[in-house]
């Protein structure tokens, strides 16, 4: 991923509804009741308790105060909703990790050039500086 791609992704992430997002599947009964219930739910987020019993295996993604996406009632709706919510919630960390990987990749290129030119001292200094400049690892990772 290029720096431009990461910048655009970071902009999209910041503009999106803040997390955490959660995936929900409710239901039984009829499709007719479910469609009415979903329509009401979309206009009165989050889904009111009196609507949940009318759902027929419809799945959506929501935050604490709004419904974000309806993923439908197909065979993969629950997995799709869980995937969307998980990626949204992980997006800030994934973007940061990708930026750090790109930074370290650049450092490795510099080090390989120094080593190819027989300059082990500069290679060592570059590695040391890169490790000093890198953000500290999170506890337990």
DSSP file (Angstrom, degrees, kcal/mol; ACC not computed):
  #  RESIDUE AA STRUCTURE BP1 BP2  ACC     N-H-->O    O-->H-N    N-H-->O    O-->H-N    TCO  KAPPA ALPHA  PHI   PSI    X-CA   Y-CA   Z-CA
    1    1 A X              0   0    0      0, 0.0     2,-0.1     0, 0.0   101,-0.0   0.000 360.0 360.0 360.0 132.4    0.0    0.0    0.0
    2    2 A X     >  -     0   0    0      1,-0.1     4,-2.4     4,-0.0     5,-0.2  -0.327 360.0-110.9 -78.4 164.9    1.4    3.4   -0.9
    3    3 A X  H  > S+     0   0    0      1,-0.2     4,-2.6     2,-0.2     5,-0.2   0.867 121.5  55.4 -62.2 -35.8    1.6    6.3    1.4
    4    4 A X  H  > S+     0   0    0      2,-0.2     4,-2.5     1,-0.2    -1,-0.2   0.920 107.7  48.7 -62.1 -44.0   -1.1    8.0   -0.7
    5    5 A X  H  > S+     0   0    0      2,-0.2     4,-2.6     1,-0.2    -2,-0.2   0.921 112.6  47.6 -61.6 -44.5   -3.4    4.9   -0.2
    6    6 A X  H  X S+     0   0    0     -4,-2.4     4,-2.6     2,-0.2    -2,-0.2   0.892 111.1  51.2 -65.4 -39.0   -2.8    5.0    3.6
    7    7 A X  H  X S+     0   0    0     -4,-2.6     4,-2.2     2,-0.2    -2,-0.2   0.931 112.0  46.6 -63.0 -45.2   -3.4    8.7    3.8
    8    8 A X  H  X S+     0   0    0     -4,-2.5     4,-2.4     2,-0.2    -2,-0.2   0.907 112.9  49.7 -63.5 -42.2   -6.7    8.3    1.9
    9    9 A X  H  X S+     0   0    0     -4,-2.6     4,-2.5     1,-0.2    -2,-0.2   0.904 110.3  50.2 -63.3 -41.3   -7.7    5.3    4.1
   10   10 A X  H  X S+     0   0    0     -4,-2.6     4,-2.3     2,-0.2    -2,-0.2   0.889 110.2  50.7 -64.1 -39.3   -6.9    7.3    7.2
   11   11 A X  H  X S+     0   0    0     -4,-2.2     4,-1.8     2,-0.2    -2,-0.2   0.919 111.6  47.5 -63.4 -43.8   -9.0   10.2    5.9
   12   12 A X  H  X S+     0   0    0     -4,-2.4     4,-1.4     1,-0.2    -2,-0.2   0.909 111.4  51.1 -63.2 -42.0  -11.9    7.9    5.3
   13   13 A X  H  < S+     0   0    0     -4,-2.5     3,-0.3     1,-0.2    -2,-0.2   0.910 111.1  47.4 -62.7 -42.9  -11.6    6.3    8.7
   14   14 A X  H  < S+     0   0    0     -4,-2.3    -1,-0.2     1,-0.2    -2,-0.2   0.825 112.4  49.9 -68.9 -31.2  -11.6    9.7   10.4
   15   15 A X  H  < S+     0   0    0     -4,-1.8    -1,-0.2    -5,-0.2    -2,-0.2   0.711  96.7  89.6 -79.7 -21.0  -14.7   10.8    8.4
   16   16 A X  S  < S-     0   0    0     -4,-1.4     2,-0.1    -3,-0.3     3,-0.1  -0.219  98.2 -77.5 -73.3 164.8  -16.6    7.6    9.2
   17   17 A X        -     0   0    0      1,-0.1    -1,-0.2    51,-0.0    -2,-0.1  -0.436  60.5-106.4 -59.6 129.6  -18.9    7.2   12.2
   18   18 A X        -     0   0    0     -2,-0.1    -1,-0.1    -3,-0.1    71,-0.1  -0.207  52.5 -92.7 -60.5 151.7  -16.7    6.5   15.2
   19   19 A X  S    S+     0   0    0     69,-0.2     2,-0.1    44,-0.1    -1,-0.1  -0.209  81.5  95.8 -83.2-178.8  -16.5    3.0   16.6
   20   20 A X        -     0   0    0     42,-0.1     2,-0.3    65,-0.1    44,-0.3   0.442  56.4-175.6 -79.3 146.8  -17.0    0.7   18.2
   21   21 A X        -     0   0    0     64,-0.4     2,-0.3    42,-0.1    42,-0.2  -0.816   4.6-162.7-101.6 147.8  -19.4   -0.8   15.7
   22   22 A X  E     -A   62   0A   0     40,-2.9    40,-2.5    -2,-0.3     2,-0.4  -0.951  13.5-130.7-131.2 152.6  -21.2   -4.0   16.4
   23   23 A X  E     -A   61   0A   0     -2,-0.3     2,-0.4    38,-0.2    38,-0.2  -0.833  24.9-172.8-103.5 140.0  -23.0   -6.6   14.3
   24   24 A X  E     -A   60   0A   0     36,-2.6    36,-2.0    -2,-0.4     2,-0.4  -0.991  13.5-175.0-135.1 140.0  -26.5   -7.7   15.2
   25   25 A X  E     +A   59   0A   0     -2,-0.4     2,-0.3    34,-0.2    34,-0.2  -0.995  17.5 167.7-131.0 128.5  -28.8  -10.4   13.8
   26   26 A X  E     +A   58   0A   0     32,-1.6    32,-1.3    -2,-0.4    31,-0.7  -0.922  17.5  58.8-130.5 156.7  -32.4  -10.7   15.1
   27   27 A X  E     -A   56   0A   0     -2,-0.3    29,-0.4    29,-0.3     2,-0.2  -0.421  22.3-171.6 135.3 168.2  -35.4  -12.5   14.2
   28   28 A X        +     0   0    0     27,-4.1     6,-0.1    -2,-0.1    -2,-0.1  -0.688  60.2  69.5-166.1-137.0  -37.9  -15.1   13.3
   29   29 A X  S    S-     0   0    0     -2,-0.2     2,-0.2    27,-0.1    25,-0.1   0.145  89.7 -22.9  46.4-152.3  -41.5  -14.5   11.9
   30   30 A X     >  -     0   0    0      1,-0.1     4,-2.1    24,-0.0    -2,-0.1  -0.494  44.1-126.5 -98.2 159.0  -42.2  -13.2    8.4
   31   31 A X  H  > S+     0   0    0      2,-0.2     4,-2.8     1,-0.2     5,-0.2   0.859 111.6  57.4 -64.9 -35.9  -40.3  -11.2    5.8
   32   32 A X  H  > S+     0   0    0      1,-0.2     4,-1.7     2,-0.2    -1,-0.2   0.934 109.5  43.3 -62.2 -46.4  -43.2   -8.8    5.6
   33   33 A X  H  > S+     0   0    0      1,-0.2     4,-2.4     2,-0.2    -1,-0.2   0.893 113.6  53.2 -64.5 -38.4  -43.0   -8.0    9.4
   34   34 A X  H  X S+     0   0    0     -4,-2.1     4,-3.0     2,-0.2     5,-0.2   0.911 106.0  51.3 -65.0 -42.8  -39.2   -7.9    9.2
   35   35 A X  H  X S+     0   0    0     -4,-2.8     4,-2.2     1,-0.2    -1,-0.2   0.903 112.5  46.8 -64.3 -38.8  -39.2   -5.3    6.3
   36   36 A X  H  X S+     0   0    0     -4,-1.7     4,-2.3    -5,-0.2    -1,-0.2   0.905 113.3  49.4 -65.4 -40.6  -41.5   -3.1    8.3
   37   37 A X  H  X S+     0   0    0     -4,-2.4     4,-2.8     2,-0.2    -2,-0.2   0.902 110.9  48.9 -65.7 -41.4  -39.4   -3.5   11.4
   38   38 A X  H  X S+     0   0    0     -4,-3.0     4,-2.7     2,-0.2     5,-0.2   0.918 109.4  52.7 -65.4 -42.3  -36.2   -2.7    9.6
   39   39 A X  H  X S+     0   0    0     -4,-2.2     4,-1.1    -5,-0.2    -2,-0.2   0.940 113.2  44.0 -57.8 -46.7  -37.8    0.4    8.1
   40   40 A X  H  X S+     0   0    0     -4,-2.3     4,-0.9     1,-0.2     3,-0.5   0.916 112.7  52.5 -63.4 -42.3  -38.8    1.6   11.5
   41   41 A X  H >< S+     0   0    0     -4,-2.8     3,-0.6     1,-0.2    -2,-0.2   0.881 105.0  55.1 -62.3 -38.5  -35.4    0.6   13.0
   42   42 A X  H 3< S+     0   0    0     -4,-2.7     3,-0.4     1,-0.2    -1,-0.2   0.800 113.0  42.4 -66.6 -27.4  -33.6    2.6   10.3
   43   43 A X  H 3< S+     0   0    0     -4,-1.1    -1,-0.2    -3,-0.5    -2,-0.2   0.512 120.9  41.2 -96.6  -5.1  -35.5    5.7   11.3
   44   44 A X  S << S-     0   0    0     -4,-0.9     4,-0.3    -3,-0.6    -1,-0.2  -0.424  96.3-142.9-135.3  59.8  -35.3    5.2   15.0
   45   45 A X  S    S+     0   0    0     -3,-0.4     2,-0.1     2,-0.1    -3,-0.1  -0.335  72.7  44.4 -71.0 156.6  -31.8    4.0   15.8
   46   46 A X  S    S-     0   0    0     17,-0.2     2,-0.2     2,-0.0    21,-0.1   0.768 106.1 -94.8 -68.7 176.5  -30.7    2.1   17.7
   47   47 A X        -     0   0    0     -2,-0.1    -2,-0.1     1,-0.1    -6,-0.1  -0.361  42.1-127.0 -62.8 119.8  -33.2   -0.7   17.2
   48   48 A X    >>  -     0   0    0     -4,-0.3     3,-1.6    -2,-0.2     4,-1.2  -0.324  16.7-118.2 -66.3 150.9  -35.9   -0.4   19.8
   49   49 A X  H 3> S+     0   0    0      1,-0.3     4,-0.7     2,-0.2     3,-0.2   0.834 112.7  60.1 -59.2 -33.7  -36.6   -3.5   21.9
   50   50 A X  H 34 S+     0   0    0      1,-0.2    -1,-0.3     2,-0.2     4,-0.1   0.679 105.1  50.4 -71.5 -14.1  -40.1   -3.8   20.7
   51   51 A X  H X> S+     0   0    0     -3,-1.6     3,-2.2     1,-0.1     4,-0.6   0.786  92.1  74.7 -89.2 -31.9  -38.8   -4.1   17.1
   52   52 A X  H >< S+     0   0    0     -4,-1.2     3,-1.1     1,-0.3    -2,-0.2   0.832  89.9  57.6 -54.5 -37.2  -36.3   -6.9   17.7
   53   53 A X  T 3< S+     0   0    0     -4,-0.7    -1,-0.3     1,-0.2    -2,-0.1   0.677 102.5  56.3 -70.9 -14.5  -39.0   -9.6   18.1
   54   54 A X  T <4 S+     0   0    0     -3,-2.2    -1,-0.2    -4,-0.1    -2,-0.2   0.566  82.8 109.3 -91.0 -10.1  -40.3   -8.8   14.5
   55   55 A X    <<  -     0   0    0     -3,-1.1   -27,-4.1    -4,-0.6     2,-0.4  -0.325  55.5-153.8 -70.7 148.1  -37.0   -9.4   12.8
   56   56 A X  E     -A   27   0A   0    -29,-0.4   -29,-0.3   -25,-0.1    -1,-0.1  -0.693  69.6 -58.2-122.1  78.6  -36.5  -12.3   10.5
   57   57 A X  E    S+     0   0A   0    -31,-0.7     2,-0.4    -2,-0.4   -30,-0.2   0.861  86.4 155.9  51.9  42.9  -32.8  -13.0   10.6
   58   58 A X  E     -A   26   0A   0    -32,-1.3   -32,-1.6    15,-0.1     2,-0.4  -0.804  25.9-156.2 -95.2 141.9  -31.9   -9.6    9.3
   59   59 A X  E     +AB  25  72A   0     13,-2.0    12,-2.4    -2,-0.4    13,-0.8  -0.937  18.1 162.5-124.3 140.1  -28.4   -8.4   10.1
   60   60 A X  E     -AB  24  70A   0    -36,-2.0   -36,-2.6    -2,-0.4     2,-0.4  -0.940  32.7-119.8-147.3 171.0  -27.0   -4.9   10.4
   61   61 A X  E     +AB  23  69A   0      8,-3.0     7,-2.8    -2,-0.3     8,-1.7  -0.933  38.1 167.3-113.9 135.4  -24.1   -3.0   11.8
   62   62 A X  E     -AB  22  67A   0    -40,-2.5   -40,-2.9    -2,-0.4     5,-0.2  -0.960  28.1-142.2-144.9 163.3  -24.6   -0.2   14.3
   63   63 A X        -     0   0    0      3,-2.9   -17,-0.2    -2,-0.3   -42,-0.1  -0.393  54.4 -80.5-104.1-169.6  -23.0    2.1   16.9
   64   64 A X  S    S+     0   0    0    -44,-0.3     3,-0.1     1,-0.2   -43,-0.1   0.797 127.6  20.6 -65.4 -26.2  -24.5    3.1   20.2
   65   65 A X  S    S+     0   0    0      1,-0.2     2,-0.3   -19,-0.0    -1,-0.2   0.553 121.4  37.9-124.3  -7.7  -26.6    5.7   18.6
   66   66 A X        -     0   0    0    -22,-0.1    -3,-2.9   -21,-0.1     2,-0.5  -0.990  68.3-119.5-143.7 154.2  -27.0    5.0   14.8
   67   67 A X  E     -B   62   0A   0     -2,-0.3    -5,-0.3    -5,-0.2     3,-0.1  -0.807  28.1-175.5 -87.3 130.7  -27.5    2.1   12.4
   68   68 A X  E     -     0   0A   0     -7,-2.8     2,-0.3    -2,-0.5    -6,-0.2   0.866  58.4  -0.2 -97.4 -44.9  -24.6    2.1   10.0
   69   69 A X  E     -B   61   0A   0     -8,-1.7    -8,-3.0    12,-0.0     2,-0.6  -0.989  51.3-141.9-153.8 137.3  -25.3   -0.6    7.4
   70   70 A X  E     -B   60   0A   0     -2,-0.3   -10,-0.3   -10,-0.2    -8,-0.0  -0.900  15.2-174.9 -96.6 122.2  -27.9   -3.2    6.7
   71   71 A X  E     -     0   0A   0    -12,-2.4     3,-0.4    -2,-0.6   -11,-0.2   0.393  34.1-136.2-101.6   3.2  -26.2   -6.4    5.4
   72   72 A X  E     -B   59   0A   0    -13,-0.8   -13,-2.0     1,-0.2    -1,-0.3  -0.324  25.1 -70.8  88.3-161.7  -29.5   -8.2    4.6
   73   73 A X  S    S+     0   0    0    -15,-0.2    -1,-0.2    -2,-0.1   -15,-0.1  -0.001  78.6 126.5-131.6  29.7  -30.7  -11.7    5.2
   74   74 A X  S >  S-     0   0    0     -3,-0.4     3,-1.4     1,-0.1     4,-0.3  -0.141  79.1 -86.6 -78.3-178.9  -28.6  -13.8    2.9
   75   75 A X  T 3  S+     0   0    0      1,-0.3     4,-0.2     2,-0.1     3,-0.1   0.707 127.9  38.5 -65.8 -19.6  -26.5  -16.9    3.9
   76   76 A X  T 3> S+     0   0    0      1,-0.1     4,-3.1    -5,-0.1    -1,-0.3   0.260  80.2 111.0-112.7  11.8  -23.4  -14.7    4.8
   77   77 A X  H <> S+     0   0    0     -3,-1.4     4,-2.4     1,-0.2     5,-0.2   0.873  80.1  47.7 -59.1 -40.3  -25.2  -11.7    6.4
   78   78 A X  H  > S+     0   0    0     -4,-0.3     4,-2.2     2,-0.2    -1,-0.2   0.921 115.2  45.1 -67.0 -43.5  -23.9  -12.5    9.9
   79   79 A X  H  > S+     0   0    0      2,-0.2     4,-2.4     1,-0.2    -2,-0.2   0.904 112.9  51.6 -65.5 -41.5  -20.3  -13.0    8.7
   80   80 A X  H  X S+     0   0    0     -4,-3.1     4,-2.6     2,-0.2    -2,-0.2   0.931 111.3  46.8 -61.5 -46.2  -20.5   -9.9    6.5
   81   81 A X  H  X S+     0   0    0     -4,-2.4     4,-2.5    -5,-0.2     5,-0.2   0.914 112.7  49.1 -63.5 -43.1  -21.7   -7.7    9.4
   82   82 A X  H  X S+     0   0    0     -4,-2.2     4,-2.5    -5,-0.2    -1,-0.2   0.897 112.2  49.7 -62.6 -39.9  -19.1   -9.1   11.8
   83   83 A X  H  X S+     0   0    0     -4,-2.4     4,-2.6     2,-0.2     5,-0.2   0.928 111.4  47.8 -64.5 -46.5  -16.4   -8.5    9.2
   84   84 A X  H  X S+     0   0    0     -4,-2.6     4,-2.3     1,-0.2    -2,-0.2   0.938 115.1  45.4 -60.4 -48.0  -17.5   -4.9    8.5
   85   85 A X  H  X S+     0   0    0     -4,-2.5     4,-2.4     1,-0.2   -64,-0.4   0.916 113.6  49.3 -63.4 -43.8  -17.6   -4.1   12.3
   86   86 A X  H  X S+     0   0    0     -4,-2.5     4,-2.0    -5,-0.2    -2,-0.2   0.917 112.2  47.3 -64.1 -43.6  -14.3   -5.8   13.0
   87   87 A X  H  X S+     0   0    0     -4,-2.6     4,-1.4     2,-0.2    -1,-0.2   0.910 111.7  50.4 -65.7 -40.8  -12.5   -4.0   10.2
   88   88 A X  H  < S+     0   0    0     -4,-2.3     4,-0.4    -5,-0.2     3,-0.4   0.937 112.7  46.5 -61.0 -45.2  -13.9   -0.6   11.2
   89   89 A X  H  < S+     0   0    0     -4,-2.4     4,-0.3     1,-0.2    -1,-0.2   0.826 117.7  43.0 -67.7 -30.5  -12.9   -1.1   14.8
   90   90 A X  H  X S+     0   0    0     -4,-2.0     4,-2.7    -5,-0.2     3,-0.4   0.584  87.0  97.5 -88.9 -11.2   -9.4   -2.3   13.8
   91   91 A X  H  X S+     0   0    0     -4,-1.4     4,-2.6    -3,-0.4     5,-0.3   0.864  80.1  50.3 -52.1 -49.3   -8.8    0.4   11.1
   92   92 A X  H  > S+     0   0    0     -4,-0.4     4,-2.1    -3,-0.2    -1,-0.2   0.925 115.7  43.2 -57.6 -43.5   -6.8    2.9   13.2
   93   93 A X  H  > S+     0   0    0     -3,-0.4     4,-2.7    -4,-0.3    -1,-0.2   0.901 113.3  51.6 -68.0 -40.6   -4.4    0.2   14.4
   94   94 A X  H  X S+     0   0    0     -4,-2.7     4,-2.3     2,-0.2    -2,-0.2   0.906 110.8  48.2 -63.0 -41.4   -4.1   -1.4   10.9
   95   95 A X  H  X S+     0   0    0     -4,-2.6     4,-2.2    -5,-0.2    -1,-0.2   0.925 112.9  48.2 -64.2 -44.5   -3.3    2.0    9.4
   96   96 A X  H  X S+     0   0    0     -4,-2.1     4,-2.3    -5,-0.3    -2,-0.2   0.912 112.0  49.4 -62.7 -42.7   -0.7    2.7   12.1
   97   97 A X  H  X S+     0   0    0     -4,-2.7     4,-2.5     1,-0.2    -1,-0.2   0.899 110.3  50.6 -63.8 -40.6    0.9   -0.8   11.6
   98   98 A X  H  X S+     0   0    0     -4,-2.3     4,-2.1     2,-0.2    -1,-0.2   0.902 110.5  49.4 -64.9 -40.5    1.0   -0.4    7.8
   99   99 A X  H  X S+     0   0    0     -4,-2.2     4,-2.2     2,-0.2    -2,-0.2   0.914 111.9  48.7 -63.9 -42.2    2.8    3.0    8.2
  100  100 A X  H  X S+     0   0    0     -4,-2.3     4,-2.5     2,-0.2    -2,-0.2   0.901 109.9  51.6 -65.3 -40.4    5.3    1.5   10.7
  101  101 A X  H  X S+     0   0    0     -4,-2.5     4,-2.2     1,-0.2    -1,-0.2   0.898 109.9  49.7 -62.3 -40.1    6.0   -1.4    8.3
  102  102 A X  H  X S+     0   0    0     -4,-2.1     4,-2.0     2,-0.2    -2,-0.2   0.901 110.6  50.4 -65.2 -40.2    6.6    1.1    5.5
  103  103 A X  H  X S+     0   0    0     -4,-2.2     4,-1.9     1,-0.2    -2,-0.2   0.928 112.9  45.4 -63.1 -45.1    9.0    3.0    7.7
  104  104 A X  H  X S+     0   0    0     -4,-2.5     4,-2.5     1,-0.2    -1,-0.2   0.851 108.6  56.4 -69.0 -33.9   10.9   -0.1    8.7
  105  105 A X  H  X S+     0   0    0     -4,-2.2     4,-1.8     2,-0.2    -1,-0.2   0.911 107.6  49.6 -61.5 -41.7   11.0   -1.3    5.0
  106  106 A X  H  X S+     0   0    0     -4,-2.0     4,-2.1     1,-0.2    -2,-0.2   0.902 109.5  51.5 -62.9 -41.6   12.7    2.0    4.1
  107  107 A X  H  X S+     0   0    0     -4,-1.9     4,-2.7     1,-0.2    -2,-0.2   0.917 107.2  53.0 -61.6 -43.8   15.2    1.6    7.0
  108  108 A X  H  X S+     0   0    0     -4,-2.5     4,-2.5     1,-0.2    -1,-0.2   0.867 107.2  51.8 -62.0 -36.3   16.0   -1.9    5.7
  109  109 A X  H  X S+     0   0    0     -4,-1.8     4,-1.9     2,-0.2    -1,-0.2   0.938 110.9  47.8 -63.7 -46.0   16.7   -0.6    2.2
  110  110 A X  H  X S+     0   0    0     -4,-2.1     4,-2.3     1,-0.2    -2,-0.2   0.928 112.5  49.1 -60.1 -45.1   19.1    2.0    3.7
  111  111 A X  H  X S+     0   0    0     -4,-2.7     4,-2.7     1,-0.2     5,-0.2   0.905 109.0  52.2 -62.6 -43.0   20.8   -0.6    5.8
  112  112 A X  H  X S+     0   0    0     -4,-2.5     4,-2.4     1,-0.2    -1,-0.2   0.867 109.0  50.8 -64.0 -34.9   21.3   -3.0    2.8
  113  113 A X  H  X S+     0   0    0     -4,-1.9     4,-1.6     2,-0.2    -1,-0.2   0.936 111.0  48.1 -66.2 -45.5   22.9   -0.1    0.8
  114  114 A X  H  <>S+     0   0    0     -4,-2.3     5,-3.1     1,-0.2     3,-0.2   0.932 114.0  46.6 -59.9 -45.3   25.3    0.6    3.7
  115  115 A X  H ><5S+     0   0    0     -4,-2.7     3,-1.6     1,-0.2    -1,-0.2   0.886 108.7  54.7 -66.4 -38.5   26.2   -3.1    4.0
  116  116 A X  H 3<5S+     0   0    0     -4,-2.4    -1,-0.2     1,-0.3    -2,-0.2   0.821 109.6  48.9 -63.3 -29.7   26.6   -3.5    0.2
  117  117 A X  T 3<5S-     0   0    0     -4,-1.6    -1,-0.3    -3,-0.2    -2,-0.2   0.300 121.1-109.5 -92.7   8.9   29.1   -0.6    0.4
  118  118 A X  T < 5S+     0   0    0     -3,-1.6     2,-0.9     1,-0.1    -3,-0.2   0.721  76.7 133.4  75.9  21.0   31.0   -2.1    3.3
  119  119 A X     >< +     0   0    0     -5,-3.1     4,-1.8    -6,-0.2    -1,-0.1  -0.640  15.8 159.5-108.8  76.2   29.8    0.4    5.8
  120  120 A X  H  > S+     0   0    0     -2,-0.9     4,-2.7     1,-0.2    -1,-0.2   0.811  71.7  60.0 -66.6 -31.3   28.7   -1.7    8.8
  121  121 A X  H  > S+     0   0    0      2,-0.2     4,-2.6     1,-0.2    -1,-0.2   0.939 107.7  43.8 -64.7 -46.0   29.0    1.2   11.2
  122  122 A X  H  > S+     0   0    0      2,-0.2     4,-2.4     1,-0.2    -1,-0.2   0.878 112.9  53.2 -65.7 -37.0   26.4    3.3    9.3
  123  123 A X  H  X S+     0   0    0     -4,-1.8     4,-2.2     2,-0.2    -2,-0.2   0.942 111.2  46.3 -61.0 -47.2   24.2    0.2    9.0
  124  124 A X  H  X S+     0   0    0     -4,-2.7     4,-2.7     1,-0.2    -2,-0.2   0.925 113.1  49.0 -60.1 -46.8   24.4   -0.3   12.7
  125  125 A X  H  X S+     0   0    0     -4,-2.6     4,-2.5     1,-0.2    -1,-0.2   0.872 110.5  51.2 -63.1 -37.9   23.7    3.4   13.5
  126  126 A X  H  X S+     0   0    0     -4,-2.4     4,-2.3     2,-0.2    -1,-0.2   0.914 111.6  46.6 -66.4 -43.0   20.7    3.4   11.1
  127  127 A X  H  X S+     0   0    0     -4,-2.2     4,-2.4     2,-0.2     5,-0.2   0.937 112.9  49.7 -63.3 -46.4   19.2    0.3   12.8
  128  128 A X  H  X S+     0   0    0     -4,-2.7     4,-1.9     1,-0.2    -2,-0.2   0.915 112.2  47.4 -60.0 -44.4   19.8    1.8   16.2
  129  129 A X  H  X S+     0   0    0     -4,-2.5     4,-2.3     1,-0.2    -1,-0.2   0.892 111.0  51.9 -64.6 -39.5   18.2    5.1   15.2
  130  130 A X  H  X S+     0   0    0     -4,-2.3     4,-1.2     1,-0.2    -2,-0.2   0.900 111.2  46.5 -65.0 -40.5   15.2    3.3   13.7
  131  131 A X  H  < S+     0   0    0     -4,-2.4    -1,-0.2     1,-0.2    -2,-0.2   0.840 113.2  49.4 -71.3 -32.4   14.6    1.2   16.8
  132  132 A X  H  < S+     0   0    0     -4,-1.9    -2,-0.2    -5,-0.2    -1,-0.2   0.864 113.6  46.4 -71.0 -36.8   14.9    4.3   19.0
  133  133 A X  H  < S+     0   0    0     -4,-2.3    -2,-0.2    -5,-0.2    -1,-0.2   0.665  92.1  99.3 -80.1 -17.3   12.5    6.3   16.8
  134  134 A X  S  < S-     0   0    0     -4,-1.2     3,-0.1    -5,-0.2     2,-0.0  -0.377  85.1-102.3 -73.4 149.6    9.9    3.5   16.6
  135  135 A X        -     0   0    0      1,-0.1    -1,-0.1    -2,-0.1     3,-0.1  -0.381  47.7 -94.3 -66.0 148.8    6.9    3.7   18.9
  136  136 A X        -     0   0    0      1,-0.1    -1,-0.1    -3,-0.1     2,-0.1  -0.320  43.9-103.8 -64.6 146.5    7.1    1.4   21.9
  137  137 A X        -     0   0    0      1,-0.1    -1,-0.1    -3,-0.1     2,-0.1  -0.424  39.6-107.4 -68.4 143.2    5.5   -2.0   21.5
  138  138 A X    >   -     0   0    0      1,-0.1     3,-1.9    -2,-0.1    -1,-0.1  -0.423  44.0 -90.1 -71.0 148.1    2.1   -2.4   23.2
  139  139 A X  T 3  S+     0   0    0      1,-0.3    -1,-0.1     2,-0.1    -3,-0.0  -0.349 111.9  16.3 -59.0 131.0    2.1   -4.6   26.3
  140  140 A X  T 3         0   0    0     -3,-0.1    -1,-0.3    -2,-0.1    -2,-0.1   0.482 360.0 360.0  85.9   3.5    1.3   -8.2   25.5
  141  141 A X    <         0   0    0     -3,-1.9    -2,-0.1     0, 0.0    -3,-0.1   0.402 360.0 360.0-110.9 360.0    2.1   -7.9   21.7
